[in-house]
Amino acid sequence: MSEIMQARTDLTKKLNVMVRKIQGITVFLLTGEKECPPADIHFVAAAADASALPNIYADLHFLTTEFLKPSSGSKVEEDGRIIANYAFASGLNAEIFICGEDNLPAFDWWVCYLDQNGAADIFYAGVDRKSVDPTKDEPEPELADDFESDLENDFDDASAADDALSDDFDDEVPISAPLPQEDNRWNVVYGKINLAKHAIAGGSLIYAGEIINELRTYLIQLICERNGITEDYLHSIDLLPAGKREALYKTYPAKPEEASMIAALAAELSLFEQLLK
């Protein structure tokens, strides 16, 4: 998957989580034109009550700028709709139509994530409904045979160098110990938990606190991934439903004291037992 397609996928997942935090939104769709390039992505966020659109835009704009960090943003109002546009450093350009259920914009295809009152099913043709984003990577330009052969050795060398670097660096490492194998995760987690318990028993509360923090960061990653979020875990976790966040709250020690830290560690163990079944 190309970087721009990965950006499309990630943005869709995050917005799908975010819109459910906004009161009044009853429809959320990914939409597009037949020849729409991958860098352009379109969404529809609709409400049964059109008078709520300004508040919906304000909430959506706040969450988008706070958590998705666009490089620029603008809005226009036309045909009774608010159209928000955002550009991202990834090269992605997002257009979000905020409108009433009775004023949905026309598109060639649509993917439904939320249709509380069936408005999208009524307005859009069923034959144009897609189960997943149908957008594909733009085809790579063909290279002349001689040019392609000249690049072959350089490409192989560059790929080897990238592989070597990827082994050493990761954009977001949740725990200092690597966790590449599913069957090895429990060993690492239990090892960390035991290490923290011994640190607490020995009075090394700051050291124990750092281990608890590492374990919590990994829990945040697991929870996000279970909800379709594959990056920016620390920025995205607060967008998830309250129940999932409340379980994490218990992993924060109330005080830097033995009893509080043991309680936080127990809460982490309980979450790991749920997530690593």
Phi, psi and omega in degrees: 000133180290167180296321182290325177290324176295321178296320176301311182298314182294318181296318179299315180298317183290317178295325179298326175285316186295316186296335180285351175270353187256121181293134174106338180285124181243348179226133171220121185228147163264129184226172178181170175263162183299320184254024183290127179291155183301333183288343180256124183230139187234139178229155172235124174240111187242159181228149176291328181254107184295337180292345180275356187300317178301318179292322178296315178299315182301316180292316182294321179295319179299311182295320181296312182289327183285319189252333182261344173054059175292154178282337176201161179205152178205168177214151172226159176236122179205146179055034178076012180241152169257125181245112180261135179237134180226138174249141183239155181299337179292346185101357182279139175242117185252135177239124182240117176271119178252115191207176175279158178301333182269010184222042182289142179280152181278138175216164182283331179212161182209145174240125186264127174249335179205128177209073191301321184250008179077014183296320180293320179298326180285317187281315186268148179290136180298329181292339181268358180282134178244148179279332178220166178303118182277356183295137180242160174300142175293140181297141178289142176297140180290140179255143175298147185304317183290324179292320180297318181291327178295328183275344190304311182294319180296321180296317179299318179296318181294320179298319179297320179294318179297318179299319180295320180292321183295336177289333186261336186233143176223142183296327184212100181260112187286329180224147183299326176278131180292149181230064186281333187253133180301318183284351179262350185297317180299319180301316180293314182298311179298324177298317178294318181296316178296321178298318179294319180298317178294323179295318179296314181298328180272003178085006180271072188289325179294315177300315179298320179298322179293322177294318177300320178297318179298315179297320180295320179298322177290323175300318179300317178299313182299316181296316179298315182296324178293343180249021172082012179257125188247003176201174180050046186301316184293331178280337187262338189300326182286351178273348183282162182306151187302323182301321180289325180286325182296326177295325178289326181304327182290346180274000176264119179300135178295325179216157175283060182232160186304310184297317181294321182287324176296320179296319179294320179294321178296322178295322178295316180300319179298319179293319178298321179297328178283322188273337182248033178294000000 
